[in-house]
Amino acid sequence: MRVAAHTLGCKLNFAETSQLLRRFAQAGHTVVDFHEEADLYIVNTCTVTAVAERKCRTAIRQAVRQNPKAQVAVVGCFAQNGRQQIEKIEGVTWILGNDEKHRLLEIVERAEKAESELSAELIKDGRWEFAGAWSSGDRTRAFLKIQDGCDYFCTYCAIPQARGRSRSATIEEVVKMAEECAKSGAKEIVLTGVNTGTFGQQRGESFIELLRKLDDIESIARYRISSIEPNLITDEIIEFTARSRAFLPHFHIPLQAGSDNVLRLMHRHYDTALYREKVEKIKSEMPDACIAADIIAGCNGETEDDFGEAKAFLNTLPLSYLHVFTYSERPNTMALKITPKTDMHQRRKRSQELHELSEKKMRAFVESQVGKERKVLWESSRHDGEMYGLTDNYIRVRREYDPELSNTVTEVVLSKENIVVGAPTD
């Protein structure tokens, strides 16, 4: 069977898609590009915004058009929360949410043997297991899933509905997956999850214990923590990162709102004072660290005064850039009951202002690094005679292509000529 996949959304989804394809390949199936003709198309979906869901529907229809005789498996977050919408798309064979998508190979192969579709009872068993995953295919970096689900139930967010309660691998299991990443050639691992800082809480283990164990794996040169909640990033984690062998000075810390009033409405687990404390602690330990923040523009309940307060707060923080999201109503979330509602014009206007602020901060961060020597991991791909790489503190740089540098780490003096301005998109 020829199998192709398309992934939308977060790093966690990319890790899980890679795991699915690896299992199909190990079972003797052939993995092909999504734009090629295949016997099975997998669309791993996202539900974080209405725009994400629209992109999912487009990808599903594209798969059906490419080979109307193929099976189409729609999996992931939109499959979990939007089954009724997907059922209306002609040509979809399987709709598997996050609680069952890791069983796709088993489901497809058992259906083939039975020469008929499996019953819904066989597919849907209601389990929310932790299914480990890591991305392969890029020799340079790997996304390693360590945790899934979330217990926070923020008012704007549909992810707990889509991914269930928080659960994670054991330290031993993560170490084993990291060693497999190293054997595949990856020099850098990005730790991914929905709420990574809750790693191990159900098992009596802790996130900092995991970091210490991973740091001991000499075959992995670098680690990044993809995202961690501000209330869970302890001083111990920050100090460990600053002194560790392999963990990099790069933090992604969700903020979501720069106003305490809106943070309360969102049911976030911190206030702006705690957030500032964490950012300043990182900068005191690692002055050149890259710090990114997620922020939502125009959430229900956000007044003009709240937004002004948020912008003032962001202006005073030594952040490197922002990931800006325009608020999108999610079905069955508590935010739908919050007033005042922010009209779409205001949401887009505020989003644009935050994008402009992010660009300003990114330029300032990059300029502060000019003339400094940083360690760069060079990628394998070639673009118009050039190759690209990421510094330890997440600045994209370029140089003339040299195949011998592929997947190696070298010291580079940063300059206006070799820096690619703008936050990396991966």
DRENSEKE-603233 format. One line per field, with one value per residue (C-alpha): x, y, z; residue number from 1. Coordinates in steps of 0.2 Angstrom, whole numbers, plus 2048, in hexadecimal, padded with zeros to 3 digits. Example, Ala and Ser with C-alpha at 12.3 -4.5 7.8 and 13.67 -1.06 7.14 Angstrom:
2
u <- 83E;844
v <- 7EA;7FB
w <- 827;824
num <- 1;2
***
This chain:
426
u <- 800;806;803;804;801;7FE;800;7F8;7FB;809;819;810;806;816;81D;80E;80C;81E;81B;80C;815;824;818;811;822;828;818;81E;814;81C;81B;819;817;806;805;808;7FA;7F8;7ED;7EB;7EC;7EE;7E9;7EE;7E4;7E3;7D4;7DD;7D4;7C6;7D4;7DD;7CD;7CA;7DC;7D8;7C8;7D2;7E0;7D2;7CA;7DB;7DF;7CE;7D1;7E2;7DC;7C9;7CC;7D8;7D4;7D4;7D8;7D4;7DD;7E1;7D9;7CC;7C7;7C4;7BA;7B3;7AD;79C;7A4;7B0;7A3;79B;7AA;7A8;7B6;7BC;7BF;7C5;7C2;7CE;7D0;7DF;7D9;7DA;7E5;7F5;7EB;7E9;7F4;7EB;7DA;7DF;7E7;7D9;7CC;7D6;7D6;7C3;7C0;7B4;7B5;7B7;7A8;7A8;7A9;7B9;7C1;7BA;7C0;7C0;7D2;7DD;7EE;7FF;806;818;81E;82D;830;83C;841;84B;85C;860;851;844;834;832;821;822;811;7FF;7EF;7EB;7E2;7E1;7D1;7D5;7C4;7CA;7D1;7CA;7DA;7D5;7C6;7D0;7DF;7D8;7E0;7F2;7FD;80F;81C;828;839;840;834;83A;84C;84A;841;84F;85C;852;852;865;866;85C;86A;861;86C;85E;84E;83F;835;823;812;802;807;819;81C;810;81B;81B;80F;803;812;81C;829;82D;832;843;847;844;84F;85E;85C;85B;86A;875;872;882;87C;870;879;86A;859;84B;83B;82D;822;81F;812;819;812;81C;82D;835;845;84D;849;850;860;862;860;86D;87A;875;880;873;863;862;85F;84E;83D;82B;820;80E;807;7F6;7F2;7FC;7ED;7EA;7D7;7D7;7E3;7D5;7C8;7D2;7D5;7E8;7F2;7FD;7FD;808;813;818;81A;826;82F;833;838;844;84B;84F;858;862;868;86A;86B;86B;85C;84E;83D;82D;81B;80A;7FD;7EB;7E3;7D1;7CC;7BA;7BA;7CA;7C6;7CF;7D7;7DC;7E4;7EE;7F4;7FA;803;80C;810;818;822;82B;82F;83F;836;83E;82E;81C;811;801;7F0;7E0;7D2;7C7;7B7;7B9;7A9;7A5;7B1;7AD;7B3;7A4;79A;7A6;7A2;7A5;7A8;7B6;7B0;7BB;7C1;7C8;7D0;7D9;7DF;7E6;7EE;7F6;7FD;804;80C;815;81B;821;82B;832;838;83F;84A;850;855;85E;867;86D;875;87F;892;88F;895;887;886;87D;875;875;867;869;85E;865;85C;863;875;873;870;867;869;863;86D;86C;861;856;85C;85B;86C;872;882;889;884;891;88B;898;890;87F;879;888;88A;896;89A;894;897;886;885;878;87D;87A;86B;85A;84F;83E;839;83C;82C;82F
v <- 800;812;81D;830;83D;84F;858;868;871;86F;866;858;854;853;847;83C;83C;836;828;822;822;819;80C;809;808;7FC;7F1;7F1;7FF;80D;81F;82B;83E;845;84C;83B;82E;823;815;81D;830;835;847;84B;85A;869;871;880;88D;88E;892;882;878;87F;87A;869;867;86D;860;852;857;858;846;840;849;841;830;82D;81B;81D;81C;82C;82C;83D;83C;848;857;85C;84A;849;859;85B;849;84F;85C;84F;842;84E;84E;840;834;833;821;823;830;82D;839;83A;82C;820;827;81D;80D;812;805;7F7;7FE;7FF;7EE;7E5;7ED;7E7;7D5;7D6;7DE;7EA;7F9;7F6;7F9;809;7FF;7F7;808;812;80B;81B;819;828;820;828;824;829;831;839;841;83A;83E;84E;848;858;85A;84F;853;848;846;844;849;84B;852;860;862;876;879;88B;893;896;885;875;86B;862;85C;857;84E;849;84B;84D;83D;83A;82D;827;82E;81D;81D;82E;82A;81B;826;833;826;820;832;832;822;82A;837;846;852;85C;857;862;85C;85E;85C;865;86A;864;86A;85E;84F;841;848;839;82D;835;83B;84D;858;85D;84B;848;856;850;83E;845;850;840;839;83E;83A;848;859;864;865;872;873;877;87F;880;889;898;890;880;887;887;890;87E;87B;88C;88A;878;87E;88C;87F;870;867;867;871;881;893;893;894;894;89A;89C;8AD;8AE;8BF;8CD;8D3;8CB;8CE;8C4;8B7;8B4;8B3;8A6;89C;89C;896;8A6;8B9;8C5;8C8;8B5;8B5;8C4;8BB;8AC;8B6;8C1;8B1;8A9;8B9;8BB;8A9;8A9;8BB;8B5;8A9;8AA;8AB;8AA;8AC;8A7;8B4;8B5;8C5;8C9;8BC;8BE;8CA;8D3;8E6;8F3;8F8;8E6;8E5;8F6;8EE;8DF;8E9;8F3;8E3;8DB;8EA;8E9;8D7;8D1;8C4;8C0;8BE;8B9;8AC;8B6;8AD;8B6;8AF;8A2;89C;889;87F;87A;885;890;8A0;8A0;8A6;8B4;8C6;8D3;8CA;8D1;8D4;8CD;8DE;8E1;8D0;8D2;8E4;8DE;8CF;8DB;8E6;8D7;8D0;8E1;8E1;8CF;8D5;8E3;8D8;8CB;8D9;8DF;8CD;8CA;8DA;8D6;8C6;8CE;8CB;8BD;8AB;89E;88B;887;876;876;86E;862;86B;876;886;890;88C;88F;885;88A;886;88B;893;88C;89B;899;8A5;89F;8A2;89E;89A;893;881;875;862;85E;86A;861;85C;863;870;87E;88F;89E;8B0;8B8;8C7;8D1;8C7;8B5;8B8;8B4;8C1;8BA;8AC;89A;892;881
w <- 800;7FC;80B;80B;819;81B;82C;832;843;850;852;85C;84D;842;84E;84E;83B;83A;846;83C;82C;834;83A;829;821;82E;829;817;810;805;80B;7FD;7FC;7FF;7ED;7E6;7E2;7F2;7F8;809;80D;81F;824;836;83B;846;84F;857;84C;83F;832;837;835;824;81E;824;81A;80A;80D;80F;7FF;7F6;7FB;7F5;7E4;7E2;7E2;7E5;7E7;7F6;808;811;824;82D;83E;84C;855;848;846;858;85A;848;843;83D;831;82A;827;81B;810;803;801;813;819;82B;838;847;856;860;86C;85D;84F;855;851;83E;837;841;83C;82A;829;833;827;818;81F;822;811;819;825;837;842;84C;85C;857;853;861;872;87C;881;884;883;882;871;86F;85F;857;846;839;828;82D;832;83B;847;84E;858;866;86F;881;887;881;887;893;8A4;8A3;899;895;890;87E;87A;872;874;884;87B;86C;875;886;897;89A;899;894;891;89E;89F;89A;88A;886;887;87C;86F;870;86D;85E;857;859;850;841;840;849;852;85A;863;866;875;871;87A;87D;88F;890;8A2;8A9;8A3;8AF;8BC;8BB;8BD;8CB;8BF;8BA;8AB;8B3;8B6;8A4;89E;8A9;8A2;890;892;896;884;87C;86B;86B;869;86C;874;873;87E;871;87E;890;89B;8A5;8B6;8B2;8AD;8BE;8C3;8C3;8B1;8AC;8B6;8AF;89D;8A0;8A6;89C;88F;881;886;87B;881;878;881;87A;888;885;88B;882;889;891;89C;8AD;8AA;89A;8A1;8AF;8A2;899;8A9;8A6;8B5;8B7;8B6;8AD;8BD;8BD;8AA;8AB;8B9;8AF;89F;8AA;8B3;8A2;89C;8AC;8AA;896;890;87E;87F;873;87B;871;877;871;872;86C;865;868;874;87B;88A;884;884;87B;88C;88F;87E;882;892;889;87C;88A;893;884;87F;890;88F;887;87B;86B;861;862;85B;858;856;852;85E;856;85F;863;865;877;87F;88E;885;87A;88A;88E;889;882;871;866;854;847;841;852;853;843;847;858;850;843;851;85A;84A;848;85A;857;848;852;860;854;84B;85C;861;851;852;864;85D;84F;852;85E;85B;85C;859;849;844;831;827;819;80C;7FE;7F9;7EA;7EE;801;811;821;833;844;852;863;867;858;84B;839;830;81F;816;805;803;809;80A;817;824;822;833;83C;849;846;84F;844;847;844;838;82E;81F;826;831;829;832;838;844;83E;839;83F
num <- 1;2;3;4;5;6;7;8;9;10;11;12;13;14;15;16;17;18;19;20;21;22;23;24;25;26;27;28;29;30;31;32;33;34;35;36;37;38;39;40;41;42;43;44;45;46;47;48;49;50;51;52;53;54;55;56;57;58;59;60;61;62;63;64;65;66;67;68;69;70;71;72;73;74;75;76;77;78;79;80;81;82;83;84;85;86;87;88;89;90;91;92;93;94;95;96;97;98;99;100;101;102;103;104;105;106;107;108;109;110;111;112;113;114;115;116;117;118;119;120;121;122;123;124;125;126;127;128;129;130;131;132;133;134;135;136;137;138;139;140;141;142;143;144;145;146;147;148;149;150;151;152;153;154;155;156;157;158;159;160;161;162;163;164;165;166;167;168;169;170;171;172;173;174;175;176;177;178;179;180;181;182;183;184;185;186;187;188;189;190;191;192;193;194;195;196;197;198;199;200;201;202;203;204;205;206;207;208;209;210;211;212;213;214;215;216;217;218;219;220;221;222;223;224;225;226;227;228;229;230;231;232;233;234;235;236;237;238;239;240;241;242;243;244;245;246;247;248;249;250;251;252;253;254;255;256;257;258;259;260;261;262;263;264;265;266;267;268;269;270;271;272;273;274;275;276;277;278;279;280;281;282;283;284;285;286;287;288;289;290;291;292;293;294;295;296;297;298;299;300;301;302;303;304;305;306;307;308;309;310;311;312;313;314;315;316;317;318;319;320;321;322;323;324;325;326;327;328;329;330;331;332;333;334;335;336;337;338;339;340;341;342;343;344;345;346;347;348;349;350;351;352;353;354;355;356;357;358;359;360;361;362;363;364;365;366;367;368;369;370;371;372;373;374;375;376;377;378;379;380;381;382;383;384;385;386;387;388;389;390;391;392;393;394;395;396;397;398;399;400;401;402;403;404;405;406;407;408;409;410;411;412;413;414;415;416;417;418;419;420;421;422;423;424;425;426
***
